[in-house]
């Protein structure tokens, strides 16, 4: 889940020391898995993060973006005529349209002692279920495939669509089916006799013991699945957490365990990581493999420590220097494969694989309040190339760094005594704002910085424990800090509303920010589809780089975006960067998470002759072919072409009325976030 301010620098970029924008591997370390091999990637229900879980599309897409040792996961359920189907839940209506097709066929059963009402596979024949289509189980995921013709899949269907990858069968409800005189044991043994089954797992000890003798000498491994710690295992009536005290007992009937990821890395109620447990190391000592489950790029409960970077979470389980799980169970298997193959065992000093200019967006403002000393220090530590400072000016003429002229957006002004100064400024199109130009520097220092949450309405917060951490910085302090940071190659100074401040407020922000050692960057404030050669030549007369919107590179239909990132990028920030940088030749990015961009430039997959399947950029519109006609996006008019007349270059007046010879560039700062 990584969030971005994302701008694109076009190829005639020249690296300055100071920019002024006036605007309105070597060897692979041995894995710490039980057998020393790389961790496995298990696709839970196929690529279930995008397509309906356990659908033909999900399984096929998982194979199309696979790693060589991919395993596909199938939760087995039995129909009335004992046909095995792959389905993610005991209740069919939770992930299919069965309740619409057979409205009056719900039933009530006791499941492990709990009265449960719903639609169940054992009440329908395979022929009856052939009329039922799958749909998404997680409502925050794309609804655009809910009307596609996706019938419930049998195990034979799945095997036919996933040749050349491993098959993992999970048996979640053997006791339930046994109550209804249906033998899951006989079914699984029959399947394994005619198919190559790599793994069989179950949360029921009784089931695994019943088949253990049949698989003792074969290649199929039996795995015990632990559910939530307080849940009771039905055949022993013990809580799942109690099994952790006797791992040798598990070794008597299984070769490994599959556990929720929080058994290993606990997360507190505030969504922050606690210390890791010793479970993986203890299990390895007992001779048990450990597979972690619950991975999803769009997980809204992802710990804030990962800064919305799903690959960082995978790496904390497979490459932390202390242990490695033996596999991960993921709804987005291509991201797990990329983490393991491309980003593991990659220290900060790994060879640079791709030249990419990394520019901060108010420092590392995804982790700390923007434009504070903490945000800038974090950006430098994360590997930023260019530090940015959006300059505001106080009533007593002090220039300082802040991402908005409206203090309400980035400080605690709305909670302070200065809230009485709130006013509406039609020139700036701001309502009820507390403006930097109305306060002195001493007054502003009485406020606290406040982290900017661009997607607050989705309850997607940025590092809440650091909401008000850090100190504001005057422009002079910012320049001194950047000059002392040896890894920083330049700074980007942007000035909003300079003309308004000069004319209406009598404040010379351009004079306060002037430097002889700068070059200009032109910001284009609208989505475009192309730019005329003559327009490029005109811009080059006064600018050394151009910043354009993401949608100017990849036009996007708003109906196919998860918060801000198109579904095509599979909620993977690195795949999005790859698409812009490698596929489209973009030279740089502006981001509140420079650590993510820096890791991208050093991932070893960039050095491969051919990009692996899980790191290849998606084809624009590639997901549309999977959609039903009623879900296809409406035709979208193309973005306009940037022409000479669109390039505005009026001189900017100073406070004393003389004409500055610096070209004016219209401001445009958009926030993008993707998962």
Secondary structure, DSSP 8 states (H G I E B T S, - for coil): --EE---EE-TT----SEEEEE----------SSSSS--EEEEETTTTTTS-TT-HHHHHHHHHT--TT-EEEEEEEE-TT--EEE-S-SBGGGSBSHHHHSTT--EEEEETTEEEEE-BGGGS-HHHHTT-BB--SSTTS--TTTTS--B-EEHHHHHHHSTTSEEEEE-S-HHHHHHTT--HHHHHHHHHHHS---EEEES-HHHHHHHHHHHSSSS-EEEEEE--TTSEETTTTEEGGGGGG-HHHHHTT-SEEEEEGGGTEEE-TTS-EEEE-SHHHHHHHTT-EEEEEEE-TT-TT--GGGTT-HHHHHHHHH-SSS---SEEEESSHHHHHHIIIIITT--TTS---S--EEEEBTTBTTTS-TTBHHHHHHHHHHT-SEEEEEEEE-TTS-EEE-S-SBGGGTBSGGGSGGGGG-EEETTTTEEEE-BGGGS-HHHHTTS-B----TBGGGTB-S-GGGTT-S-B-BHHHHHHHHHH-TT--EEEEEESSHHHHHHHS---HHHHH--SS-B-EEE--S-EEEE-HHHHHHHHTT-SEEEE-HHHHS---GGGEETTEEGGGTT-HHHHHHIIIIIT---EEEES-HHHHHHHHT-GGGGSSS--GGGS---TTTTGGGS-GGGS-------EEE-GGG----EEE-TTS-EEEEE--------EE--
